Amino acid sequence: MQITLYQIVQVVLLGIILFYLVYYVYTVLFDKNYQPKDYKHSVKTGKIPLALRTAEKKYPDKVRFFNFWFQVERLKKENVQGAFAELGVYRGDSAYLLHLMDNKRTFHLFDTFEGFKTKDLKQESGKAATYTTSNFADTSIQKVKKRLSDPEFVFHQGYFPETTKGLENEQYALVSMDADLYNPTKAGLEYFYPRLSPGGVIIVHDYNHEWPGIVKAVDDFAASIREPIVPVPDVDSSVMIFKARKNIG
Ligand SMILES: C[S@@+](CC[C@H](N)C(=O)[O-])C[C@H]1O[C@@H](n2cnc3c(N)ncnc32)[C@H](O)[C@@H]1O
């Protein structure tokens, strides 16, 4: 029997596909080497709920996941008071994670739940310049409410920062900002930072060259506060903005 080049190529391709399939299944099921020691220990001692362990396995950006987890754990340890909030919720993926990490806090969710507004898109450059009002419009508040159904979640549907009316006296321990654009990022920092508890943290996603609007909003704001901003080496380069603790020592 004569083996053709075509058959050899087929066998090699099949071998490569099989190798990656086995490697993928092994990584998902058994390889936990990327997990930080304290997280592994918390899993072993039963402190991580099953839903969070499952979510961690599926979450594509492990550094972002563990940064959230370490910050939430720090807030508990330091007894930092206040609610959680997210500006830019979309379908609720990151809010879901953060709530699994601490389900006792009120969690304010700010989004149009219909995508971006034209008035925010107009002056954008970089990746955001390719956005239209259709991006992130494939969600709805009803769908997100089904997913984030615990009583701690408080929905604020509409254009941010108009949706902060009535929340002038709220206090925040952790805020996730993921609105992709200059206007809401600037408005978010101006609204949340003065209401951040001492020791609290704002985590802004997408602080990188592809999102010049976010970089500008963060850099302008950072120049007005005493605390340094702290980069996170996650896939999209988040940045953390802390509020200094009061009179230690
Ligand atoms: C990148 S998505 C958020 C992704 C989300 N954090 C997740 O975990 O999948 C950006 C969201 O910001 C929202 N957004 C942007 N500008 C806004 C504004 N001015 N007011 C309210 N929501 C806004 C959009 O509707 C969109 O859902």
The ligand as an SDF file (V2000), in Angstrom:
LIG
                    3D

 27 29  0  0  0  0  0  0  0  0999 V2000
  -16.8400   46.6190   28.0210 C   0  0  0  0  0  0  0  0  0  0  0  0
  -18.5020   46.6770   28.4780 S   0  0  0  0  0  0  0  0  0  0  0  0
  -18.4770   46.1450   30.1540 C   0  0  0  0  0  0  0  0  0  0  0  0
  -18.0570   44.7010   30.3200 C   0  0  0  0  0  0  0  0  0  0  0  0
  -18.3840   44.1240   31.6710 C   0  0  0  0  0  0  0  0  0  0  0  0
  -17.6620   44.7320   32.7570 N   0  0  0  0  0  0  0  0  0  0  0  0
  -18.1920   42.6050   31.6960 C   0  0  0  0  0  0  0  0  0  0  0  0
  -17.8320   42.0790   32.7420 O   0  0  0  0  0  0  0  0  0  0  0  0
  -18.4010   41.9480   30.6820 O   0  0  0  0  0  0  0  0  0  0  0  0
  -18.7870   48.4110   28.5440 C   0  0  0  0  0  0  0  0  0  0  0  0
  -20.1520   48.8080   29.0620 C   0  0  0  0  0  0  0  0  0  0  0  0
  -20.1290   50.1890   29.4340 O   0  0  0  0  0  0  0  0  0  0  0  0
  -21.4250   50.7210   29.2440 C   0  0  0  0  0  0  0  0  0  0  0  0
  -21.3380   52.1950   29.1680 N   0  0  0  0  0  0  0  0  0  0  0  0
  -20.4300   52.9220   28.4880 C   0  0  0  0  0  0  0  0  0  0  0  0
  -20.6600   54.2400   28.6380 N   0  0  0  0  0  0  0  0  0  0  0  0
  -21.7190   54.3580   29.4750 C   0  0  0  0  0  0  0  0  0  0  0  0
  -22.4240   55.4730   30.0430 C   0  0  0  0  0  0  0  0  0  0  0  0
  -22.0910   56.7560   29.8000 N   0  0  0  0  0  0  0  0  0  0  0  0
  -23.4620   55.2270   30.8570 N   0  0  0  0  0  0  0  0  0  0  0  0
  -23.8240   53.9560   31.1490 C   0  0  0  0  0  0  0  0  0  0  0  0
  -23.2030   52.8580   30.6530 N   0  0  0  0  0  0  0  0  0  0  0  0
  -22.1580   53.0490   29.8160 C   0  0  0  0  0  0  0  0  0  0  0  0
  -21.8840   50.0670   27.9380 C   0  0  0  0  0  0  0  0  0  0  0  0
  -23.2850   50.0660   27.8340 O   0  0  0  0  0  0  0  0  0  0  0  0
  -21.2820   48.6470   28.0490 C   0  0  0  0  0  0  0  0  0  0  0  0
  -22.2270   47.7300   28.5360 O   0  0  0  0  0  0  0  0  0  0  0  0
  1  2  1  0
  2  3  1  0
  2 10  1  0
  3  4  1  0
  4  5  1  0
  5  6  1  0
  5  7  1  0
  7  8  2  0
  7  9  1  0
 10 11  1  0
 11 12  1  0
 11 26  1  0
 12 13  1  0
 13 14  1  0
 13 24  1  0
 14 15  1  0
 14 23  1  0
 15 16  2  0
 16 17  1  0
 17 18  1  0
 17 23  2  0
 18 19  1  0
 18 20  2  0
 20 21  1  0
 21 22  2  0
 22 23  1  0
 24 25  1  0
 24 26  1  0
 26 27  1  0
M  CHG  2   2   1   9  -1
M  END
$$$$
